[in-house]
């Protein structure tokens, strides 16, 4: 008498494992790209928040000079909670302009520059550098 043996054959199990491997190969890079874009979105929001705080500093003294990270954090304590984001000391501080730089957890850098001189005085430029191939810094290097 023959018993009825239900189950999967070895070939069927290997095919399923192969399919899971192929799907994983496709899904993991997409997931990592999404994660880097999320980290970059946090960094962009953070640098815009620092920009608003820099404008608050300007309102108090009519100059951007002296707007260090410590001063900005004193004005806006939420700038101290970076969650992997690094706010560099503002540079090129003048009475009319500044450069704010934030590095994302994904290692991409986002920069807001308020132009101090020339025909574009007062204009705000947003640029980024992209050492990481993933994330929210576009190839054109603006955001």
Secondary structure as UniProt FT lines:
FT   HELIX           10..61
FT   TURN            65..66
FT   HELIX           69..75
FT   HELIX           77..80
FT   TURN            83..84
FT   STRAND          86..87
FT   STRAND          98..103
FT   TURN            105..106
FT   STRAND          109..114
FT   TURN            119..122
FT   STRAND          124..129
FT   TURN            139..140
//
